[in-house]
Amino acid sequence: MRNTRCNICGSDRYERRKIEYLYSHKGEYLLVPDTPVEVCVNCGVVYYDAAILKEIERRFFAILQNAEKPDRYIQVPQKSLA
């Protein structure tokens, strides 16, 4: 757990959770389920470990360059508000 206070509210209480993280780069996306994070119990701000984010980035570019295969593909609908 974090040994510091929340940057937003100052709380020192955090909860470990797993979330779906959406990595995007130049119109390409990678959805990463079960990404570990720490969430401030007081205000809900989410904190990511830098090593986890670097690994997500590494996997994104490996998939983009066909060095790795994704677990699966999903379809995402798009609708403009304009």
C-alpha positions as CSV (number, residue, x, y, z in Angstrom):
1,M,0.0,0.0,0.0
2,R,1.0,3.6,-0.4
3,N,3.0,5.2,2.4
4,T,2.0,8.8,1.3
5,R,-1.1,10.9,1.5
6,C,-3.6,11.4,-1.3
7,N,-2.6,14.3,-3.6
8,I,-6.3,15.4,-3.7
9,C,-7.8,15.1,-0.2
10,G,-4.8,14.2,2.0
11,S,-6.2,10.9,3.2
12,D,-3.7,8.1,4.0
13,R,-6.3,5.3,3.5
14,Y,-6.2,3.3,0.3
15,E,-7.8,0.2,-1.1
16,R,-6.3,-2.2,-3.6
17,R,-8.6,-2.9,-6.6
18,K,-8.4,-4.3,-10.1
19,I,-9.9,-2.2,-12.9
20,E,-10.2,-2.2,-16.7
21,Y,-7.6,0.1,-18.1
22,L,-7.8,1.5,-21.6
23,Y,-4.5,2.4,-23.1
24,S,-4.6,4.6,-26.2
25,H,-2.0,5.8,-28.7
26,K,-2.7,7.6,-32.0
27,G,-6.2,6.1,-32.4
28,E,-5.2,2.5,-31.4
29,Y,-6.4,1.0,-28.2
30,L,-5.6,-1.8,-25.8
31,L,-8.1,-2.8,-23.1
32,V,-6.3,-4.3,-20.1
33,P,-8.7,-6.1,-17.6
34,D,-7.6,-6.7,-14.0
35,T,-5.1,-3.9,-13.9
36,P,-4.0,-3.5,-10.2
37,V,-4.5,0.0,-8.8
38,E,-4.8,1.7,-5.4
39,V,-7.8,3.9,-4.8
40,C,-8.1,6.6,-2.1
41,V,-10.9,5.4,0.2
42,N,-11.9,9.0,0.9
43,C,-12.2,10.7,-2.5
44,G,-11.8,7.8,-5.0
45,V,-8.7,9.1,-6.9
46,V,-6.9,6.2,-8.6
47,Y,-3.2,5.6,-8.3
48,Y,-1.3,3.5,-10.9
49,D,2.1,1.8,-10.3
50,A,4.6,3.1,-12.9
51,A,6.0,-0.4,-13.6
52,I,2.4,-1.6,-14.4
53,L,1.9,1.3,-16.9
54,K,5.3,0.6,-18.6
55,E,4.3,-3.1,-19.0
56,I,1.0,-2.1,-20.5
57,E,2.8,0.2,-22.9
58,R,5.3,-2.5,-23.8
59,R,2.5,-5.0,-24.5
60,F,0.6,-2.5,-26.6
61,F,3.6,-1.9,-28.9
62,A,4.4,-5.6,-29.0
63,I,0.9,-6.3,-30.2
64,L,1.0,-3.4,-32.7
65,Q,4.2,-4.8,-34.2
66,N,2.8,-8.4,-34.2
67,A,5.5,-9.6,-31.7
68,E,2.7,-10.7,-29.4
69,K,-0.9,-11.6,-29.9
70,P,-3.8,-10.2,-27.8
71,D,-5.9,-12.5,-25.8
72,R,-8.9,-11.6,-27.9
73,Y,-10.5,-8.8,-29.9
74,I,-13.6,-6.8,-29.1
75,Q,-15.8,-4.5,-31.1
76,V,-16.6,-1.1,-29.8
77,P,-19.5,0.9,-31.2
78,Q,-18.9,4.6,-32.0
79,K,-21.5,7.4,-32.1
80,S,-20.7,11.1,-32.5
81,L,-22.6,13.7,-30.4
82,A,-22.5,16.2,-33.3
